[in-house]
Amino acid sequence: CYAMVRGLNVAEKPSVAREITRHLCRGTPTRNRVHGSQVAEFPFALRGQQVTMVVTAVRGHLLEVEFESNMKNWSQVDPAALFTAPLRQGPRDDMAEVVTMLHQLARGCDWIVLWLDCDREGEAIAFEVLQTCQHVKPSLQVFRAEFSALTAEDLHRACQTLRAPDRRQADAVLARSEIDLRIGSVFTRYMTLRLRRKFAGLPRLISYGPCQFPTLGFVVEQFLKVQRFVPETFWRIKVVVQKADVAGNLLPVDFNWDRHRLFDRFCCFVLYEMCVQAQVGVVTSVKVKPKSRWRPVPLNTIEFSKLVTLKLRMSAQHGLGIAEQLYQQGLISYPRTETNTYSETMDVRGLVAMQQTHSVWGPYARALLEQNKYVPPRHGDRDDQAHPPIHPVKAVDREHMDAGHWPVYELITRHFLATVSADAQGSQTVVDMKLGGEFFSATGLIVTARNYLEIATFDSWGGHQIPPFFVGEEVRPSVLEMEESRTTPPPLLSESELITLMDRNGIGTDATMPQHIKTIKDREYVSETEGRLLLPSQLGVALVLGFKAYAGLPNGGIDLSLPNLRRAMEQEMGRIAAGQQNKATFLEQCLAEMTRIFHMVARNPQVLEQQLAEYFAGGATLANEAPVLQPAFSACRCGHMMDLRGTAPAAPAAARGRGKGRGR
C-alpha cells in the first residue's frame, strides 16, 4: 500500500488560492493556518493519481534583488560602481513568514504545482517559489498550471495540461529587474547628490528610470509644442443655406469651403467678393452612400487602460487594479493580456449565453442568440499565445458587487457583447455646391441601424440629417460671410494618448505602462489639470531638456529622453523570453552601453545644469549656507578673491538609506 502523494499548490494571491480550492474541492476542505497563511487540503485526482492537494498562496514577489550593504552609502560610493557591483537575492523583509510557511509545507510534499499568474512576472514569481521550496526539498516534482480565468472549467483544464515552468520567461524579468535597478540607482544617486547641492527648491529625491524618462519625455514634448505654438490669423468663407426638409421645416445647412481657410486676407476677400456677386449657388453633385461604424475588436490591456481613462475618468493604474480584483473574484478573465483576438477553440457563444440572466443586459444577450443577431468577433492584430482577450466569465448584478467595481465590470461586459454584435449602419449624404467659382460641400449622416451601439454605451456615432437637394438646383445662401479666426495650439496629452505613444514606441509592457505613468506623477515630474490632461512640472521640463541637450555632444552624444534606448532593451528582453537571446550576454552589452552614456553625462554636468539653472535658484544659494573654512583662499580669473567653504548640505537621510530610490 503506497502513501497518497501530497501536492503543494501555490497561488500568487490568497484570493486565487480560495478560488482554486472552491472549484477543485468536491467536499469540504480541511483548513488551517501555517505561519499566518491560510492552507486548505482536499483529495483530488491529478495526473492519474489520487493526490492530497495542499493549497496556499504567496503575495506577489517573495524575493528581491539588491546591492550589498557596503554599496548603500550614497555619499561614499561612486554611483558608476553600481553598474558592476555584486547583487544578492534574498527574501523581502515582509515575506519572512511566507518563506517559513513554504519551507514547512514543502518538507511534507512530493509535488509542487505552481499556480502563479500566467505572464512573465508570474513565471518569475514561480521560480522564486520553486527556489524557496527546493531549498528544503530538492526532490520536489515540479508542474506549472496555465489558466486564464478562475472558473471551474479553466482550472480543471489547467490540471489536465500541466507543464514545466519556463525559465526563459523568468530570465526576461530578471534581466529587466537588474538593468532597471542598476541604471536607475546610478542616475538617481548622481542626479540627487549633484543637483541638490547646486540648486535650491528641488525635491529630496530626483529619480531616473529607463522607462520613466521616455514616458516623461512624451509629456514634455507635447507641452513644449503648446508653449512654442505661435497662433496665426486666417480667413474663411462661411455659407449657410436655409432648406425645407420633407416635413416642410426650414433647417440651416452649413456648407464647408473646400479650401478650408486662407492665411492671406486679401486673397480670401477677392474670392469672397466673387461669391457675393454670384448671389446664387448651383448644386453640382448629390451622393448618398452607406456608411458603417465597426464594432470594437476584443479587449486587451492597452485598450482597456485607454477606455477606463477616457470613459470612466479614472487612472489606468486604478482601473487595472479594479480589474485585478474582479479577476481574483472569478468575475472576469485575466486582465493582463496583449491578445485582441479569440482563438478558434474558444466558446464565445457560451460566454454570451452566460449573460442572458443579467438584469441589465440579459435581454440584449438573449436577442443575440435567439434572433440570430450574434456575429463572430473580429480578429485583432495581437496574440500573446498566453491569455485570451479580457471578457466576463460570470454574470453579476450591480447590487451584488462593490460599488467601485461596477463601472469597470460593466465596461468590460458591454465591450464584450459589442464585439459579437453587428456593425452600426448609416446613410451619408454629401451635397456639393458651386458659388462664384468656389466649391462648398455639406454632409449629413443618418444612423439606420444602431446594432452594437445599443449595448456599447461607451461609444457614440451620429450626425445630422440634411434636407433633400438635387443636381442643378439653385440655392441662395442665407448667410454669406468672411470670417476671421486664429489657429489654436494642440492640447496637452491625456493619459490615454500617452499610453498610445508608449505602446507605439515600445516603452514598458501592457501591464506596466500605467505604473510608469503613476511613477512620473509620484515623483512630481507631472501633474493632472482639472481636465485630466498631463502637465509637466518645471523640474520635469528642465530634466528632459537637459537630457535632450546631450544629443549635441560629439563622439556618441545621445538624447536620453527619447524612447530609442528602452525600446531596444524591451526588444532584447522579448528575445530572451523567446529563447533567442542569452540573459548574460544582454546584460553585458546593455550595461556597457549605459556605462558609456553615464560617463558622458558625468563628464559634462554643465549640459544638464544649464537647463536646471533656467528654472531653479543656482548653486550660489546653497554655497552661501556652507561654512567658510578660509577666507580669501585664492584669486579668481575675474580678479576677485574666493573663499574656501565646507561641503554643501548633505544628501537627505532617505537618499543615504537602502538604495531603494530607483526609477523603472
Summary of the structure (lengths in Angstrom):
residues: 664
radius of gyration: 31.7
end to end distance: 54.9
largest distance: 107.6
contacts: 2148
relative contact order: 0.13
helix: 41%
strand: 22%
